[in-house]
Amino acid sequence: MNKIKAFIRGFIKLSTILIKKIWEIFRRYPKKIQIAILAGLALVILGISWFSAPLPIGKAVKEMEALAGNIRRLYQNRPDYWGLNTQLVLDKKIYPNKMGENNKLTSLLGNNVLVGDGHLGKVLMPGSRNFDITYSELTRKQCIQLATHDFDSSFWLVVMGVTIVNNEEQQLFSWEDKEYKLPISMAHAKKLCKDGSAIVWHND
């Protein structure tokens, strides 16, 4: 115990000396350079805080599941999803919470949400028995966390596959595929996810 106390006292003493030395050097600089240094430190601290801040992935997933559930309820007495796209969701106001603002769908993560056929959200044609929900313009971090989220079993009962789309390629993951099998692995997510990527959930 005495050794630990001695170590702590020594650490505090050295830290105090170091801070005083840095302060003495800092005071020698002109005011403009001091301001520039402080502004740079503030930007670094803000950047670290932004990158380390946890993303509300769980809430974003619940929001996406609620949107899919609302769509199914709207079409439950119809033979297919004919006519479904993002604009119809906005017109019918079947989006959850504050997802629909400024005539577009935006998730809790701040990215655009598209509904319809594929990652472009094209309007579904007669006979379409499935629909897609796309979270587009994701950061790499958002993409990886969404792709590898631990979805519960009820989610997978109504989702047939997931596609990751980036500027160079798109890859479908399904239960049948041996190499690109669901759920998506961290290795695959890190390889495919880039800034600006999109994730498409293919809903039954």
C-alpha positions in Angstrom: 0.0 0.0 0.0 2.9 2.4 0.9 4.5 1.7 -2.5 1.3 2.6 -4.3 0.9 5.8 -2.3 4.6 6.7 -3.0 4.1 6.0 -6.7 0.9 8.2 -6.9 2.7 11.0 -5.1 5.7 10.7 -7.4 3.4 10.7 -10.5 1.5 13.8 -9.3 4.8 15.6 -8.6 6.2 14.8 -12.1 2.9 15.7 -13.7 3.0 19.1 -11.9 6.5 19.8 -13.0 5.7 18.8 -16.6 2.6 21.0 -16.7 4.6 24.0 -15.3 7.3 23.5 -18.0 4.7 23.3 -20.8 3.0 26.5 -19.4 6.3 28.4 -19.3 7.0 27.5 -22.9 3.5 28.3 -24.0 3.6 31.8 -22.4 6.7 32.7 -24.5 4.7 32.4 -27.7 2.9 35.4 -29.2 -0.9 35.7 -28.5 -1.8 34.7 -32.0 0.1 31.5 -31.8 -1.3 30.8 -28.3 -4.8 31.1 -29.7 -4.0 28.9 -32.7 -2.6 26.2 -30.3 -5.7 26.3 -28.1 -8.0 26.2 -31.1 -6.1 23.2 -32.4 -6.3 21.4 -29.1 -10.1 22.1 -28.9 -10.6 20.6 -32.4 -8.6 17.5 -31.4 -10.6 17.0 -28.3 -13.9 17.5 -30.2 -12.7 15.0 -32.9 -11.8 12.4 -30.3 -15.2 12.9 -28.6 -17.1 12.6 -31.9 -15.3 9.4 -33.0 -15.5 7.7 -29.6 -19.2 8.6 -29.0 -21.4 5.5 -29.1 -23.8 5.4 -32.0 -27.6 4.8 -31.3 -27.5 1.7 -33.4 -30.1 -0.2 -31.3 -32.6 2.7 -31.6 -31.9 3.0 -35.3 -32.6 -0.7 -35.8 -35.9 -0.5 -33.8 -36.9 2.5 -35.9 -36.2 0.5 -39.1 -38.2 -2.5 -37.8 -41.1 -0.2 -36.9 -41.1 1.2 -40.5 -41.1 -2.3 -42.0 -44.0 -3.3 -39.6 -46.0 -0.2 -40.7 -45.5 -1.0 -44.3 -46.7 -4.6 -43.8 -49.8 -3.4 -42.0 -50.7 -1.0 -44.8 -50.4 -3.8 -47.4 -51.8 -6.7 -45.3 -55.0 -7.0 -47.3 -53.4 -6.5 -50.7 -51.9 -9.2 -53.0 -48.6 -7.5 -53.4 -46.6 -4.3 -52.7 -47.4 -2.6 -56.0 -46.8 1.2 -55.8 -44.6 1.1 -52.7 -41.8 3.6 -52.6 -40.4 6.3 -50.3 -42.9 8.9 -51.5 -45.8 6.7 -50.7 -44.5 6.1 -47.1 -44.2 9.9 -46.8 -47.7 10.5 -48.3 -49.4 7.9 -46.0 -47.3 9.1 -43.0 -46.6 5.5 -42.0 -43.0 6.4 -40.8 -42.2 6.2 -37.1 -41.6 9.2 -34.8 -39.8 12.1 -36.6 -38.4 10.0 -39.4 -40.2 12.0 -42.1 -39.1 15.6 -42.3 -38.6 18.0 -45.2 -40.3 15.5 -47.5 -37.7 12.8 -47.0 -37.0 9.9 -44.7 -34.1 10.3 -42.3 -33.0 7.8 -39.7 -31.8 8.5 -36.1 -28.3 8.2 -37.5 -28.9 11.1 -39.8 -28.7 9.2 -43.1 -31.3 9.0 -45.9 -33.8 6.1 -45.8 -35.2 4.7 -49.1 -38.1 2.3 -49.5 -39.0 0.3 -52.6 -36.9 -1.9 -55.0 -33.2 -2.1 -54.4 -30.8 0.5 -53.0 -32.2 3.2 -55.2 -35.7 2.7 -53.8 -37.5 2.3 -57.2 -41.3 2.0 -57.1 -42.4 -1.6 -56.8 -44.3 -3.1 -59.8 -47.4 -5.3 -59.8 -46.7 -8.8 -58.5 -43.9 -7.6 -56.1 -44.1 -9.8 -53.0 -41.1 -8.3 -51.2 -39.8 -4.8 -50.5 -36.5 -3.2 -49.5 -35.5 -0.7 -46.9 -32.2 1.1 -47.6 -30.1 3.1 -45.2 -27.9 5.1 -47.6 -25.0 7.5 -47.2 -23.6 5.8 -44.1 -20.2 6.4 -42.6 -18.0 3.4 -42.5 -18.5 3.1 -38.7 -22.3 3.2 -39.0 -22.2 0.7 -41.8 -20.1 -1.8 -39.9 -22.2 -1.5 -36.7 -25.5 -1.8 -38.5 -24.3 -4.8 -40.7 -23.0 -6.7 -37.6 -25.8 -5.8 -35.2 -27.1 -8.7 -33.1 -30.6 -8.8 -34.5 -33.1 -11.0 -32.7 -34.7 -14.1 -34.2 -38.0 -12.3 -35.0 -36.2 -9.9 -37.3 -34.7 -12.7 -39.4 -38.1 -14.3 -39.8 -39.2 -11.4 -42.1 -35.8 -10.5 -43.7 -34.6 -12.7 -46.6 -31.3 -11.1 -47.1 -29.0 -8.1 -46.7 -27.0 -6.2 -49.3 -24.0 -3.9 -48.6 -23.5 -1.4 -51.4 -20.4 0.8 -51.8 -19.1 2.8 -54.8 -17.3 -0.2 -56.3 -19.5 -3.2 -55.6 -22.5 -4.6 -53.9 -22.7 -7.9 -52.1 -25.8 -9.9 -51.1 -25.8 -11.9 -47.9 -28.4 -14.7 -47.5 -28.9 -17.9 -45.5 -28.3 -20.1 -48.5 -25.0 -18.6 -49.6 -22.0 -20.5 -48.1 -19.4 -17.7 -48.5 -21.7 -14.7 -47.9 -23.9 -16.2 -45.3 -26.1 -14.4 -42.8 -25.6 -13.0 -40.2 -22.9 -10.8 -41.7 -19.4 -11.3 -40.1 -17.2 -8.5 -38.8 -14.6 -9.4 -41.4 -17.0 -9.1 -44.3 -18.4 -5.8 -42.9 -15.0 -4.2 -42.5 -14.1 -5.3 -46.1 -17.2 -3.9 -47.7 -18.2 -0.9 -45.6 -16.8 2.4 -46.7 -17.9 6.0 -46.2 -21.0 6.6 -48.3 -22.0 2.9 -48.3 -25.6 1.7 -48.1 -27.2 -1.3 -46.4 -30.4 -2.8 -48.0 -32.6 -5.1 -46.0 -34.7 -7.3 -48.2 -38.1 -7.8 -46.4 -40.5 -10.6 -47.0 
